[in-house]
Amino acid sequence: MKTLLSTVAVMLVSGAAFAQAQDAGVDAPPSAFPPPSAAAPAAGEAAAIPPPPPQPEPPPAPPSPIQAAAAASPPPAAPASEGGGPGPVERLPPSAYPEEYTRGLYGGSLWMTFHGAQWPYYARTGIGVSGYGWIDQSYQRLTVGEPSSSFKHSQDFLQQGRILLRLTPTYTSGDFFVQAQAELVANKDQSQAQPLAGIVDTDDAWVRVGVWRKWDLMFGRFEAFEIYHRGMGLDLNTQERLGAFDPNSNPPDIYGATYLFDRPGRAGNVALHLYPFPYLRVELLTQYGGIGSYNELGGRPAVIYDIGWLKLKLAGEYQWLTAKPENDKGKQKNWGFAGAAQFVFVPFIEGGINYGFADNHFYDSNGNLVSISTFITSSVGVFANVRVVDIVGALAKRPWHDDLLIGGGFNYVAWSNEHYNPNLDGLSDFSTNTQAFVAAQYLVRKQLFVKLVGAYAKSRFEKSFATVGDYSDTMYSARLRVLYLF
């Protein structure tokens, strides 16, 4: 009898371990941002990017998550429990990072973007865990041309970073799902005294309901479909993204249908997403709430056509801001559009071109147009990333070159308002912002992204009623980022 009971116990433990392994789909922890080969394409879809070439004889240590994911098939969708109760807490599996077609060069900036796909694709009942962490070491040198400025040259040393933990509880029943997501952020910025309110923050905070790969309705705080892609430089929350500025004049920012793009503060988003075909994605977004002393209502339709090697993106937006007091006639009317064409030729090169145009009208509390705050903005930009091993053929036999990417980009912004000076042939205030960068990124052991970015920016200001002449500010910067995705 003891022998029989022991045999039954061993069978039960083995069965449970096998079921857990089947549910995970891999022998090692799955990778966040898996290589394209981790998800096999469905019938009729473009072929997946081949996995990175084999490494030299591996050490006895277990494979890293990304390497394990590259060799594994996507985990099957586990059936939802009948009662809809919570499932296991697990690191998001490779299948959660959708790639109907090629997202981009493995490890590149387009690969980091999901191009409007339904993400995270977590077709099971459970709680997915993922996130990232980065630390930057940066240097900036600024030269100010404004005659009245209190300084002409400045240098700034800065270390800053963000650590983000993403939690995605999901209920799935067949193709129907309900999903929520919270992104908890720990901010590090030595330009501010710590601790301060806002050091711990939130990025995503949303709930959505829908049918996998068909449609969903999303509520809360989230980013809209990206249109204007900047490449491997000008990252968010960096000095090179700000451009060349001085205390009295800020350069015009790049516009790419971005009034309603980023995660709103007090306002919130409601968006309907439609996926009629694997290559076509549509977003109908409304933003509702408040911005400072204004109430806000806005709309932003966007469409993405993605067949892997070619991605065409287009969005338009309209933002209506009205003062909160009933007797205040202050308002703003902001509208614009942006488009982008991007290409990916795996495994050699990826790149794209962007354009955006915006028109802003500002009215004071009496309902009068304020010419100095009424303006138009136009932006144009290009970027490209190349994989070194495919460009430098003589080094092709050195496997570490598979993990080295070189990127570059250029953006130009022109801005003018309606503050016309009749004594200067009706000229108005005019300014430009030119930004360029080069970047080199190496992926250490398929786990740690190390990126070096060098950037240049020049801002020019022509003020129609100024008593001084036109002037320019210039900026040079360098930044080293270490990034870990999980």
Secondary structure by P-SEA (a helix, b strand, c coil): caaaaaaaaaaaaaaaaaaaaaaaccccccccccccccccccccccccccccccccccccccccaaaaaaaccccccccccccccccccccccccccccccccccccccccccccccccccccccccccccbbbbbbbbbbbbbccccccccccccccccbbbbbbbbbbbbccccccbbbbbbbbbbbcccccccccccccccccccccccccccccccccccccccccccccccccccccccccccccccccccccccccccccbbbbbbbbcccccbbbbbcccccccccbbbbbbbbbbbbbcccbbbbbbcbbbbbbbcccccccbbbbbccccbbbbbcccccccbbbbbbbbbbbbcccccccccccbbbbbbbcccccccccccccccccccccccccccbbbbbbbbccccccccccccccbbbbbbbccccccccccbbbbbbbbbbbbbbbbcccccccbbbbbbbbbbbbbbcc
